[in-house]
């Protein structure tokens, strides 16, 4: 079973949109949670995040990360069971 990817961001965040495009272009399944929504913001802060874009890949957490900071191969390795 593949590990879940969650992307926290905002529509007006260029890096967040870059992450969405990168994951979509490589057909990597993910959930996008806009932190303008109160429930998503609560989850974002409960995880301990303070900066967007923020990614949860399985057990690993990344925040303020650029799309170029992680390769598709690295992402795929993290999602493998």
C-alpha contacts under 8 A as a table, 3 or more apart, distances in Angstrom:
res1	aa1	res2	aa2	distance
1	X	80	X	7.27
1	X	81	X	5.69
2	X	79	X	5.33
2	X	80	X	5.27
2	X	81	X	5.58
3	X	57	X	6.75
3	X	58	X	4.82
3	X	78	X	7.59
3	X	79	X	4.60
3	X	80	X	6.44
3	X	81	X	6.62
4	X	29	X	7.82
4	X	30	X	6.70
4	X	56	X	7.78
4	X	57	X	6.06
4	X	58	X	5.58
4	X	79	X	6.89
5	X	29	X	7.07
5	X	30	X	4.75
5	X	31	X	6.33
5	X	55	X	7.02
5	X	56	X	5.56
5	X	57	X	4.59
5	X	58	X	6.54
5	X	79	X	7.68
6	X	30	X	5.58
6	X	31	X	4.74
6	X	32	X	5.99
6	X	33	X	7.29
6	X	55	X	5.66
6	X	56	X	5.08
6	X	57	X	6.67
7	X	16	X	7.95
7	X	19	X	7.94
7	X	20	X	7.91
7	X	30	X	7.03
7	X	31	X	6.08
7	X	32	X	4.84
7	X	33	X	6.14
7	X	53	X	7.04
7	X	54	X	5.83
7	X	55	X	4.65
7	X	56	X	6.60
8	X	16	X	7.68
8	X	32	X	5.97
8	X	33	X	4.83
8	X	34	X	5.88
8	X	35	X	6.48
8	X	40	X	7.93
8	X	44	X	7.10
8	X	52	X	6.61
8	X	53	X	5.85
8	X	54	X	5.06
8	X	55	X	6.30
9	X	13	X	6.89
9	X	16	X	5.34
9	X	32	X	7.42
9	X	33	X	6.40
9	X	34	X	5.08
9	X	35	X	5.88
9	X	52	X	5.51
9	X	53	X	5.07
9	X	54	X	6.71
10	X	13	X	5.35
10	X	16	X	6.57
10	X	34	X	5.05
10	X	35	X	6.05
10	X	36	X	6.67
10	X	52	X	7.88
11	X	14	X	7.88
11	X	16	X	7.38
11	X	17	X	6.89
11	X	34	X	7.18
12	X	17	X	7.96
13	X	16	X	5.21
13	X	17	X	6.32
13	X	53	X	7.84
14	X	17	X	5.14
14	X	18	X	6.11
15	X	18	X	4.81
15	X	19	X	6.27
15	X	53	X	6.47
15	X	66	X	6.16
15	X	67	X	6.92
16	X	19	X	5.16
16	X	20	X	6.39
16	X	52	X	7.11
16	X	53	X	5.08
17	X	20	X	4.99
17	X	21	X	6.22
18	X	21	X	5.18
18	X	22	X	6.11
18	X	67	X	6.27
19	X	22	X	5.04
19	X	23	X	6.14
19	X	53	X	7.94
19	X	66	X	7.66
19	X	67	X	5.34
20	X	23	X	5.40
20	X	24	X	6.04
20	X	32	X	7.83
21	X	24	X	5.08
21	X	25	X	5.82
22	X	25	X	5.20
22	X	26	X	6.42
22	X	67	X	7.13
23	X	26	X	5.39
23	X	27	X	6.12
23	X	28	X	5.09
23	X	29	X	7.22
23	X	30	X	7.46
24	X	27	X	4.94
24	X	28	X	6.07
24	X	29	X	7.52
25	X	28	X	7.79
26	X	72	X	7.68
33	X	40	X	5.89
34	X	37	X	5.95
34	X	40	X	6.36
34	X	41	X	7.68
35	X	38	X	6.79
35	X	39	X	7.90
35	X	40	X	5.13
35	X	41	X	4.49
35	X	44	X	7.26
36	X	40	X	7.42
36	X	41	X	6.70
37	X	40	X	5.36
37	X	41	X	6.14
38	X	41	X	5.02
38	X	42	X	6.15
39	X	42	X	5.10
39	X	43	X	6.38
40	X	43	X	5.12
40	X	44	X	6.07
41	X	44	X	4.90
41	X	45	X	6.19
42	X	45	X	5.30
42	X	46	X	6.04
43	X	46	X	5.04
43	X	47	X	6.26
44	X	47	X	5.47
44	X	48	X	6.73
44	X	49	X	5.70
44	X	50	X	7.84
45	X	48	X	4.94
45	X	49	X	5.33
45	X	50	X	6.79
46	X	49	X	7.49
49	X	52	X	7.95
49	X	54	X	7.11
49	X	63	X	6.66
50	X	63	X	7.56
51	X	54	X	6.60
51	X	63	X	5.64
51	X	64	X	5.18
52	X	63	X	5.87
52	X	64	X	4.99
52	X	65	X	7.58
53	X	63	X	5.81
53	X	64	X	5.13
53	X	65	X	6.13
53	X	66	X	7.66
54	X	61	X	7.44
54	X	62	X	5.52
54	X	63	X	4.06
54	X	64	X	6.04
54	X	65	X	6.83
55	X	61	X	5.81
55	X	62	X	5.09
55	X	63	X	6.28
56	X	59	X	6.97
56	X	60	X	5.79
56	X	61	X	4.63
56	X	62	X	6.45
57	X	60	X	5.23
57	X	61	X	6.42
57	X	75	X	7.64
57	X	78	X	6.56
57	X	79	X	6.54
58	X	78	X	6.85
58	X	79	X	6.29
62	X	65	X	6.35
65	X	69	X	6.45
66	X	69	X	5.29
66	X	70	X	7.76
67	X	70	X	6.30
68	X	71	X	6.77
70	X	74	X	6.20
70	X	75	X	6.73
71	X	74	X	5.13
71	X	75	X	6.32
72	X	75	X	5.02
72	X	76	X	6.07
73	X	76	X	5.07
73	X	77	X	6.16
74	X	77	X	5.16
74	X	78	X	6.35
75	X	78	X	5.20
75	X	79	X	6.38
76	X	79	X	5.15
76	X	80	X	6.37
77	X	80	X	5.40
